[in-house]
Amino acid sequence: MNYKSFLLILVCLFTAPLLAHEFWLQPQQFLFSAGDEINIRFQVGEKFAGNNWKGSYQKVKDIRLYYVDVTDDLSGALTDDEGDSLQFSMFEEGTAMITFNSINSSIQLNAKEFNAYLEEDGLNGAIEYRKNHNETDSSANELYQRSVKTIVQVGSKKTDVFKAQTNLPLDLIPQSNPYTIGNNQTMNMKVLFMGKPLANVKMKTWQRIAGNISDSSYITNEKGEFSFPVNTAGEWMVSCVHMIRLDNNSDAQWQSYWGSVTWGYTGSAASRLTSR
């Protein structure tokens, strides 16, 4: 591990899997001064309001820190200690990105629950498949995993780490640095699945300011891209779900990937953005 740019102090994680529509990485703030402790909680819930994930370190497939040209795999640092967060400090300025990928969990839903879930997340391919194969009235077994990231800013130095393609199976990539984009300018986002553009997927954007949450929905184009206006206040999350059919799996008929990216404009005065 490269310790030149940062010192990692891990206090880790969790306690049993819980299914909900959103899963995201939630720092205590998003703007930091060099040397500040960064505490990232693993949140699960609805509509950008949630609680600590009740998972365990055994559920973590991969967790990484991206900083300038450094990528550190933090998976080996996780322990079985009880806790609810990942903690570290960065002593050099720059934009940083933390990614998290879980292993598969499973769930069985009755027909009504599964159909409502597909409708809510715009999973039209699965809806059509079930109609065409007379499965609409059938229960479903699903494997699912989380594929999420957060982007934070330490000090005033801005870097391009935000647009690095990661090893996440479902990767949401901002095309502009969230910490240099101007107020009410347009953010372009690219969505990749297994490294390839993901077209016609329903995307949700969430903004939270002082506890008030607003949201919008979009559909990616043939290049796996979509755009939306960004108000540089509060906290942001972009999320989506992608589902594929499993034809040769005796345990489940479906595999889903739940993706999200978070960033925000709350934090220490020393690192507040001035280019507005």
Phi, psi and omega per residue, in radians:
M1 nan 2.460 -3.136
N2 -1.602 2.047 -3.107
Y3 -1.817 0.161 -3.075
K4 -1.080 -0.745 -3.021
S5 -1.671 -0.219 -3.056
F6 -2.778 2.805 3.016
L7 -2.052 2.176 -3.111
L8 -1.763 2.238 3.061
I9 -2.193 1.827 -3.018
L10 -1.691 2.253 3.009
V11 -2.204 1.938 -2.804
C12 -2.204 2.656 3.084
L13 0.105 2.889 2.333
F14 0.775 -2.944 -3.125
T15 -2.927 0.301 2.672
A16 2.720 2.433 -2.930
P17 -1.184 2.508 3.139
L18 -2.368 2.271 -3.126
L19 -1.544 2.295 2.986
A20 -2.707 2.948 -2.996
H21 -1.246 -0.475 -3.089
E22 -2.201 2.560 3.038
F23 -2.483 2.283 -3.080
W24 -2.646 2.841 3.055
L25 -1.638 2.239 -3.016
Q26 -2.183 1.665 2.992
P27 -1.161 2.769 3.090
Q28 -1.159 -0.355 3.019
Q29 -2.797 3.076 -3.096
F30 -2.049 -0.336 3.131
L31 -1.928 2.178 -3.039
F32 -2.239 2.765 2.900
S33 -1.656 2.691 3.100
A34 -0.984 2.342 -3.139
G35 1.620 -0.248 3.096
D36 -1.100 2.569 2.997
E37 -1.361 2.297 3.101
I38 -1.857 2.122 -3.136
N39 -2.017 2.047 -3.084
I40 -1.958 2.082 3.082
R41 -1.675 2.682 -3.139
F42 -1.810 1.912 -2.966
Q43 -1.876 2.466 3.075
V44 -2.361 2.396 -3.114
G45 2.970 -2.705 -3.089
E46 -2.180 2.434 2.957
K47 0.977 0.742 3.088
F48 1.103 0.463 3.028
A49 -2.331 2.114 -3.039
G50 -2.710 -2.937 3.137
N51 -2.277 2.977 3.107
N52 -1.075 2.379 3.085
W53 -1.067 2.368 3.126
K54 -1.741 0.926 3.096
G55 -1.756 -3.045 3.114
S56 -2.319 2.902 -3.114
Y57 -1.079 -0.424 3.100
Q58 -1.152 -0.333 -3.129
K59 -1.499 -0.098 -3.102
V60 -1.591 2.038 3.085
K61 -1.465 -0.688 -3.068
D62 -2.806 2.413 3.029
I63 -2.502 2.241 -2.985
R64 -2.392 2.694 2.993
L65 -1.981 2.235 3.069
Y66 -1.926 2.215 -3.115
Y67 -2.615 2.012 -3.059
V68 0.937 -2.040 3.128
D69 -1.842 0.320 -3.125
V70 -1.863 2.328 3.017
T71 -2.213 2.139 -3.134
D72 -2.049 2.202 3.042
D73 -1.412 2.019 -3.091
L74 -1.712 0.034 -3.049
S75 -1.016 -0.717 -3.092
G76 -1.198 -0.243 -3.130
A77 -1.517 -0.182 -3.128
L78 -1.278 2.490 3.135
T79 -2.127 -3.118 3.091
D80 -1.660 0.243 3.075
D81 -1.111 2.439 3.076
E82 -1.245 2.544 -3.130
G83 2.991 -3.010 -3.086
D84 -2.487 0.289 -3.024
S85 -2.726 2.868 3.000
L86 -1.965 2.217 -3.072
Q87 -2.178 2.372 3.067
F88 -2.789 2.946 3.093
S89 -2.263 2.565 3.065
M90 -2.084 2.258 -3.039
F91 -1.844 0.017 2.997
E92 -2.097 2.616 -3.105
E93 -1.345 2.671 3.064
G94 2.679 2.919 3.025
T95 -1.391 2.416 -3.124
A96 -2.319 2.625 -3.137
M97 -2.316 2.333 3.098
I98 -2.039 2.275 3.134
T99 -2.042 2.651 -3.067
F100 -2.475 2.241 3.051
N101 -2.293 2.209 3.128
S102 -1.647 2.829 2.956
I103 -1.343 3.033 3.135
N104 -1.207 2.457 2.864
S105 -2.040 2.954 -3.098
S106 -2.292 2.698 3.098
I107 -2.666 2.596 3.030
Q108 -2.038 2.237 3.133
L109 -2.106 2.512 3.045
N110 -1.264 2.990 -3.016
A111 -1.026 -0.766 -3.109
K112 -1.115 -0.781 -3.134
E113 -1.143 -0.762 -3.092
F114 -1.184 -0.725 3.125
N115 -1.112 -0.690 3.117
A116 -1.148 -0.699 3.094
Y117 -1.071 -0.795 3.132
L118 -1.100 -0.718 3.128
E119 -1.135 -0.795 -3.091
E120 -1.051 -0.680 -3.072
D121 -1.737 0.192 3.046
G122 1.107 0.604 -3.098
L123 -1.532 1.215 -3.006
N124 -1.172 -0.546 3.105
G125 -1.074 -0.750 3.114
A126 -1.199 -0.662 3.106
I127 -1.063 -0.829 -3.124
E128 -1.145 -0.688 3.129
Y129 -1.058 -0.807 -3.126
R130 -1.119 -0.655 3.079
K131 -1.124 -0.819 -3.072
N132 -1.217 -0.373 -3.122
H133 -1.970 0.341 3.068
N134 0.950 0.741 3.136
E135 -1.920 0.036 -3.042
T136 -1.019 -0.550 -3.128
D137 -1.704 0.245 -3.109
S138 -1.837 2.606 3.010
S139 -1.204 2.968 -3.100
A140 -2.460 2.428 2.991
N141 -1.773 2.260 -3.040
E142 -2.268 2.404 2.903
L143 -1.718 2.430 -3.141
Y144 -2.490 2.639 3.069
Q145 -2.506 2.742 -3.117
R146 -1.727 2.473 -3.052
S147 -2.486 1.496 -2.860
V148 -2.349 2.862 3.141
K149 -2.656 2.806 2.972
T150 -2.356 2.623 -3.128
I151 -2.138 2.167 3.142
V152 -2.136 2.850 3.135
Q153 -2.134 2.184 3.099
V154 -1.916 2.015 -3.109
G155 1.211 -2.768 -3.029
S156 -1.745 -0.229 -3.110
K157 -1.291 2.159 -3.137
K158 -1.794 2.391 3.129
T159 -2.255 3.008 -3.019
D160 -1.674 0.269 -3.086
V161 -1.060 -0.456 -3.091
F162 -1.012 -0.491 -3.066
K163 -1.777 0.189 3.088
A164 -1.198 2.364 3.016
Q165 -1.325 2.239 -3.060
T166 -1.783 -3.084 3.082
N167 -1.583 0.165 3.079
L168 -1.145 2.361 3.111
P169 -1.096 -0.639 3.052
L170 -2.023 1.921 -2.930
D171 -2.094 2.030 3.118
L172 -1.748 2.016 -2.963
I173 -2.085 1.895 3.023
P174 -1.080 2.485 3.128
Q175 -1.694 -0.065 3.018
S176 -2.279 2.593 3.080
N177 -1.174 2.121 3.138
P178 -1.010 -0.344 -3.059
Y179 -1.761 0.112 2.985
T180 -2.152 -0.229 -3.141
I181 -1.139 2.470 -3.135
G182 -1.389 2.724 3.132
N183 -1.021 2.276 3.136
N184 1.160 0.292 2.970
Q185 -1.455 2.993 -3.062
T186 -1.626 2.275 3.029
M187 -1.702 2.189 2.998
N188 -1.684 2.377 -3.115
M189 -2.216 2.362 3.072
K190 -1.914 2.407 -3.114
V191 -2.066 2.139 3.135
L192 -2.028 2.476 2.993
F193 -2.149 2.075 -3.052
M194 0.923 0.664 3.068
G195 1.462 0.014 -3.108
K196 -2.067 2.584 -3.132
P197 -0.997 2.401 -3.121
L198 -1.888 1.864 -3.086
A199 -1.596 2.703 3.014
N200 1.021 0.662 3.061
V201 -1.870 2.461 3.128
K202 -1.333 2.200 3.119
M203 -1.961 2.482 3.084
K204 -2.069 2.361 3.018
T205 -1.991 2.475 -3.113
W206 -2.308 2.385 3.007
Q207 -2.216 2.297 -3.135
R208 -2.110 2.105 3.106
I209 -2.251 2.019 3.103
A210 0.897 0.719 3.087
G211 1.506 -0.199 3.089
N212 -1.575 2.270 -3.028
I213 -2.086 2.265 3.033
S214 -2.135 2.672 -3.092
D215 -2.540 2.752 3.087
S216 -2.509 2.839 3.133
S217 -2.206 2.580 -3.126
Y218 -2.501 2.943 3.059
I219 -2.193 2.332 3.115
T220 -1.243 2.612 3.107
N221 -1.483 -2.986 -3.084
E222 -1.141 -0.291 3.102
K223 -1.640 0.091 -3.105
G224 1.276 0.490 -3.065
E225 -2.136 2.708 2.976
F226 -2.699 2.877 -3.073
S227 -2.317 2.656 3.114
F228 -2.741 2.663 3.125
P229 -1.339 2.475 -3.121
V230 -2.031 2.128 2.969
N231 -1.613 2.090 -3.022
T232 -1.428 1.138 3.092
A233 -2.553 2.686 3.060
G234 1.168 -2.514 -3.068
E235 -2.251 2.559 -3.075
W236 -2.166 2.541 2.934
M237 -2.417 2.404 2.960
V238 -2.048 2.325 -3.065
S239 -2.485 2.797 3.048
C240 -2.835 2.923 3.056
V241 -2.256 2.348 3.037
H242 -2.150 2.336 -3.067
M243 -2.234 2.418 3.076
I244 -2.198 2.718 3.120
R245 -1.459 2.396 3.050
L246 -1.868 1.890 -3.065
D247 -1.558 -0.361 -3.047
N248 -2.153 0.679 -3.133
N249 -2.129 2.119 -3.080
S250 -1.363 -0.276 -3.067
D251 -1.671 -0.418 -3.070
A252 -2.676 2.666 3.073
Q253 -1.682 -0.317 -3.007
W254 -2.367 2.580 3.016
Q255 -2.191 2.184 3.119
S256 -2.100 2.682 3.107
Y257 -2.195 2.154 -3.112
W258 -1.863 2.037 -3.058
G259 -2.004 2.649 3.029
S260 -2.787 2.764 2.970
V261 -2.424 2.399 3.126
T262 -2.164 2.641 2.963
W263 -2.766 3.018 -3.126
G264 -2.983 3.112 -3.007
Y265 -2.205 0.631 3.100
T266 -2.052 2.449 3.108
G267 2.790 -2.860 -3.031
S268 -1.185 2.535 -3.080
A269 -1.073 -0.579 -3.086
A270 -1.134 -0.409 -3.108
S271 -2.010 0.279 3.100
R272 -1.172 2.582 -3.077
L273 -1.306 2.438 -3.125
T274 -1.977 -0.221 -3.086
S275 -1.553 1.128 3.141
R276 -1.928 nan nan
